[in-house]
Amino acid sequence: MLNRVLSTVLIGLLSLASLVLPASSAQAASCTLTAIVWEGYTDPSFTQAFEEQTGCTVKATYAGSSDEMFAKFRTGGGRNYDLISASGDITERLYKAGLVEPIDTSKLQNYSSVFKSFQGGRWNTFDGKPYGVTFAWGPNVLVYNTEDVKKAPTSWDVLSDPQYAGKISLPDNPMTIADVALWLGKPDPYDLSDEDLAEVKETLLALRPNIRKFWTTAGELANLFQSGEIVMAHAWPLTYTQLSNEGFPVASASPKGKLTGWTDSWMISKNSRHEDAAYQWIDYILSGEGQKGVMDVTGYSGATTLGAKAVGAEKAHELFMDDLSLHSQINMWQSVKNYDQWVQVWNEIRS
């Protein structure tokens, strides 16, 4: 009987303590923030700090193309993901599909550090409202094995050189059509007529004997280089960064005036279950710590003055963050009106 009384008293004291003592931040903010992202954007090297600060776990799904990203995000009416790291070719699609909500910039302490020219960017602002927050950008580049390609390429024409038959790789993405359109001298690579698309198709079919494989993720592409299957690829800077960090003999080239690229934005699902945590994540990625984390892992350029300060003046200059001159030279991915035709042409090339 006495033991039962003591037990009852002890339980009561513990219950009272639980009411008086504050819960840990992890318990208070416990959640799982789901996101569909490009590879590298939720790397543990910088995501862990966010999780420790907020108690919110980040669960990310990688996508190999914007089409895959859009399709997965749309599944379940956008209820399966809180966030998406959308490139400019699908931001408008997400907006028109009613899948994302306007961004309340007053909830972001670091929003004022976003480069002014990126605030209200045409790639994520619709009907006068921001639906995304720019955090990273970069060009699509030519990556090559320096032991097999001795001379630094100055033109994309090198991809069709017969000596590299079966030794190159291209992204498995209809947006690659825009790159070929640029190589062919089309003034607007995102506004192509039927005749333009036919010319692009002919060019890609002629290039087909040189293509070993169409890659879907940066990691897969790095493996193709390391296994010796390919010596050259149309790629993201992330693959160059990954290979370079592992001591692989790699370099990248950016043929002037012939570059496409992407300006990536965090967008929040209209049906997000953790909206507050989503804003916390965006704010963290805009911070110096978050920006530096993304840049260190991917080799991409950041989008905030805090990021430029965090990596230092020399690195910021290398990434064109001090004057954004490269950003203005890149034909950034954007919405394509006859995109269904692009997909059809791409599927014919792939098959």
C-alpha positions in Angstrom: 0.0 0.0 0.0 2.8 2.4 1.0 4.7 1.6 -2.3 1.5 2.4 -4.3 1.1 5.7 -2.4 4.8 6.6 -3.1 4.4 5.7 -6.7 1.3 7.9 -7.0 3.1 10.8 -5.4 6.1 10.3 -7.7 4.0 10.2 -10.8 2.2 13.3 -9.7 5.5 15.2 -9.2 6.8 14.1 -12.6 3.6 15.3 -14.2 3.9 18.6 -12.5 7.5 18.9 -13.6 6.5 18.3 -17.2 4.1 21.2 -17.0 6.6 23.6 -15.4 9.8 22.7 -17.2 10.1 23.8 -20.8 10.4 21.2 -23.5 13.6 20.9 -25.4 13.6 22.7 -28.8 13.7 19.4 -30.6 10.5 18.2 -28.8 8.8 21.6 -29.2 9.4 21.9 -32.9 9.5 18.2 -33.7 8.5 17.7 -37.3 9.6 16.2 -40.6 10.1 18.8 -43.4 9.7 17.0 -46.7 11.2 18.5 -49.9 11.8 17.4 -53.5 15.1 18.9 -54.6 18.1 18.9 -56.9 21.0 16.9 -55.7 23.2 18.7 -53.2 20.6 21.2 -51.9 20.0 19.3 -48.6 23.4 17.8 -48.0 24.0 16.7 -44.4 27.1 18.9 -44.1 24.8 21.9 -43.7 21.4 20.4 -43.1 22.4 18.9 -39.8 22.9 22.4 -38.3 19.4 23.4 -39.2 18.0 20.2 -37.8 19.8 20.8 -34.5 18.7 24.4 -34.3 15.0 23.7 -35.0 14.5 20.0 -34.0 12.9 19.5 -37.5 14.2 16.7 -39.7 14.7 17.4 -43.4 13.6 14.5 -45.6 14.5 15.1 -49.2 13.8 13.3 -52.4 16.2 14.0 -55.3 14.9 14.5 -58.9 16.8 14.1 -62.1 14.8 16.5 -64.2 12.3 19.3 -63.8 9.6 17.1 -65.3 10.2 14.5 -62.7 10.2 17.1 -60.0 6.9 18.6 -61.2 5.2 15.2 -61.5 6.2 14.1 -58.0 5.3 17.4 -56.4 1.9 17.4 -58.1 1.1 13.9 -56.8 -1.4 14.1 -54.0 -2.2 17.8 -54.9 1.2 18.9 -53.4 0.4 17.3 -50.0 3.4 15.0 -50.1 6.0 17.7 -50.0 6.4 21.0 -48.0 9.1 22.5 -50.3 10.4 22.3 -53.8 13.7 23.7 -55.2 12.3 24.7 -58.5 14.2 25.9 -61.5 12.8 28.6 -63.8 11.4 26.2 -66.3 8.7 24.9 -63.9 8.1 27.7 -61.5 5.3 29.1 -63.7 3.8 25.6 -64.1 3.7 25.1 -60.4 2.0 28.5 -60.0 -0.6 27.9 -62.7 -1.3 24.4 -61.3 -2.2 26.1 -58.0 0.4 24.0 -56.1 2.4 26.7 -54.4 1.6 29.6 -52.2 2.8 33.3 -52.3 5.8 33.9 -50.2 5.3 36.2 -47.2 8.8 37.9 -47.2 8.1 39.4 -43.8 8.6 36.0 -42.3 12.2 35.8 -43.7 14.7 37.8 -41.6 17.4 37.3 -44.3 15.3 38.2 -47.3 16.8 41.7 -47.5 20.2 40.1 -48.2 18.9 38.5 -51.5 20.5 40.4 -54.4 18.2 43.2 -55.4 18.0 41.9 -59.0 16.8 38.5 -57.7 14.0 40.0 -55.7 10.9 40.0 -57.8 12.7 38.0 -60.5 10.6 37.1 -63.6 11.3 33.4 -62.9 9.4 33.3 -59.6 7.1 36.3 -59.5 3.6 36.1 -60.9 0.8 38.6 -60.8 3.1 40.9 -58.9 3.6 38.4 -56.0 6.7 36.4 -55.2 6.0 32.6 -55.3 9.6 31.6 -54.7 12.9 32.8 -53.1 16.0 32.6 -55.2 18.9 30.9 -53.4 21.3 29.5 -56.1 22.1 29.8 -59.8 24.6 28.6 -62.3 25.4 27.6 -65.9 25.3 24.3 -67.6 28.9 23.6 -68.5 31.2 21.3 -70.5 33.0 18.9 -68.1 35.8 16.7 -69.4 38.6 14.3 -68.3 41.9 16.2 -68.8 43.8 13.0 -69.4 41.7 12.2 -72.5 40.8 15.7 -73.6 44.2 17.4 -73.7 43.1 20.8 -75.0 40.5 22.9 -73.3 37.4 23.0 -75.5 36.2 26.4 -76.7 33.1 25.3 -78.5 30.3 22.8 -78.0 31.2 21.4 -81.4 33.8 19.2 -79.7 30.9 16.9 -78.6 30.5 15.8 -82.2 34.2 15.0 -82.8 34.4 11.4 -84.1 37.3 10.7 -81.8 34.9 10.8 -78.9 32.4 8.3 -80.4 30.5 6.6 -77.6 32.4 8.7 -75.0 30.1 11.6 -74.2 27.0 12.1 -72.1 24.1 14.5 -72.2 21.4 15.3 -69.6 18.2 13.2 -70.0 16.1 16.4 -70.0 14.0 18.0 -72.8 15.6 21.4 -71.8 18.7 20.1 -73.5 16.9 21.1 -76.7 17.5 24.8 -75.6 21.3 24.2 -75.5 21.3 22.7 -79.0 19.2 25.6 -80.2 21.9 28.0 -78.9 24.7 26.0 -80.6 22.7 26.4 -83.8 22.5 30.2 -83.3 18.8 30.5 -82.5 18.2 33.9 -80.9 15.7 32.7 -78.3 16.4 29.0 -77.4 13.0 28.8 -75.6 10.9 30.0 -78.4 11.4 27.5 -81.2 9.2 26.9 -84.3 8.4 23.6 -85.8 11.3 24.1 -88.2 13.6 25.0 -85.4 12.7 21.9 -83.5 13.2 19.8 -86.6 16.7 21.2 -87.0 17.5 20.6 -83.4 16.3 17.0 -83.7 18.5 16.4 -86.8 21.5 17.8 -85.0 20.9 15.6 -81.9 20.3 12.5 -84.1 23.6 13.1 -85.8 25.3 13.4 -82.4 23.8 10.1 -81.2 26.8 7.9 -82.1 28.9 9.9 -79.7 26.5 9.6 -76.8 27.3 6.7 -74.4 24.4 7.5 -72.1 21.9 10.2 -71.1 22.5 11.0 -67.4 19.8 11.8 -64.8 21.7 12.7 -61.6 25.1 14.4 -60.9 26.2 11.3 -58.9 25.4 9.0 -61.8 27.4 11.2 -64.2 30.4 11.2 -61.8 30.3 7.4 -61.9 30.3 7.4 -65.7 33.5 9.5 -65.6 35.2 7.4 -62.9 34.4 4.1 -64.7 36.0 5.4 -67.9 32.7 5.0 -69.8 32.8 8.7 -70.8 35.4 11.5 -71.1 33.1 14.5 -71.7 29.7 15.7 -70.8 27.2 18.5 -70.8 26.8 18.9 -67.1 26.2 20.9 -63.9 29.0 22.4 -61.9 28.1 19.9 -59.2 29.7 17.0 -61.1 32.9 19.0 -61.6 32.9 19.7 -57.8 32.3 16.1 -56.9 35.0 14.7 -59.2 37.5 17.5 -58.3 37.1 16.8 -54.6 37.9 13.2 -55.2 41.1 14.0 -57.1 39.8 13.0 -60.5 41.5 14.7 -63.5 38.6 16.9 -64.4 38.1 20.4 -65.8 35.1 22.5 -67.0 34.7 24.9 -69.9 32.0 27.5 -70.5 31.8 28.4 -74.2 31.1 32.1 -74.2 27.6 33.2 -75.4 26.4 29.6 -75.7 25.3 28.8 -72.1 21.9 27.9 -70.6 21.5 27.7 -66.9 19.1 27.9 -64.0 18.0 30.2 -61.3 16.6 28.1 -58.5 14.0 29.1 -56.0 12.5 27.6 -52.8 8.7 27.4 -53.2 6.3 26.3 -50.5 3.4 23.9 -51.2 -0.1 25.3 -50.8 -0.8 22.2 -48.8 2.3 22.2 -46.6 1.9 20.6 -43.3 4.8 22.5 -41.8 4.6 26.0 -43.2 6.5 27.6 -40.3 9.3 25.1 -40.6 9.4 25.7 -44.4 10.0 29.4 -43.8 12.7 28.6 -41.2 14.5 26.4 -43.8 14.4 29.1 -46.5 15.6 31.7 -44.0 18.5 29.3 -43.0 19.5 28.7 -46.6 19.6 32.5 -47.2 21.9 32.9 -44.2 25.7 33.0 -44.5 25.9 29.5 -43.1 23.3 28.0 -45.4 24.6 29.8 -48.5 28.1 28.7 -47.9 26.9 25.1 -47.3 25.2 25.0 -50.6 28.1 26.6 -52.5 30.7 24.4 -50.9 28.8 21.2 -51.8 27.6 22.1 -55.3 30.0 24.7 -56.7 27.0 26.8 -57.7 26.7 30.5 -57.1 24.7 31.9 -54.2 22.1 34.6 -54.2 22.7 36.7 -51.1 25.1 39.3 -49.8 25.4 37.2 -46.6 26.5 34.2 -48.8 29.1 36.4 -50.5 30.5 37.5 -47.2 30.6 34.0 -45.8 32.7 32.6 -48.7 35.0 35.6 -48.9 35.7 38.2 -51.6 37.9 35.9 -53.7 35.4 33.0 -53.9 32.5 35.4 -54.4 34.4 36.8 -57.4 35.0 33.3 -58.8 31.3 32.7 -58.6 30.4 36.0 -60.2 28.5 37.0 -57.1 30.2 40.4 -56.8 28.8 41.8 -60.1 26.4 39.0 -61.4 27.9 39.5 -64.9 27.7 35.8 -65.7 24.1 35.6 -64.7 23.2 38.2 -67.3 25.0 36.3 -70.0 23.3 32.9 -69.3 20.1 32.0 -71.1 18.3 30.9 -68.0 15.8 28.1 -68.1 12.2 29.5 -68.5 8.7 28.3 -69.4 8.3 26.9 -72.9 4.9 27.5 -74.6 5.0 24.4 -76.8 6.7 22.2 -74.2 4.6 19.2 -75.2 6.3 19.3 -78.6 9.7 19.5 -76.9 9.0 16.4 -74.9 7.8 14.5 -78.0 11.0 15.5 -79.9 13.2 14.5 -76.9 11.5 11.1 -76.6 12.1 10.5 -80.3 15.8 11.3 -79.8 16.1 9.2 -76.7 14.5 6.1 -78.5 
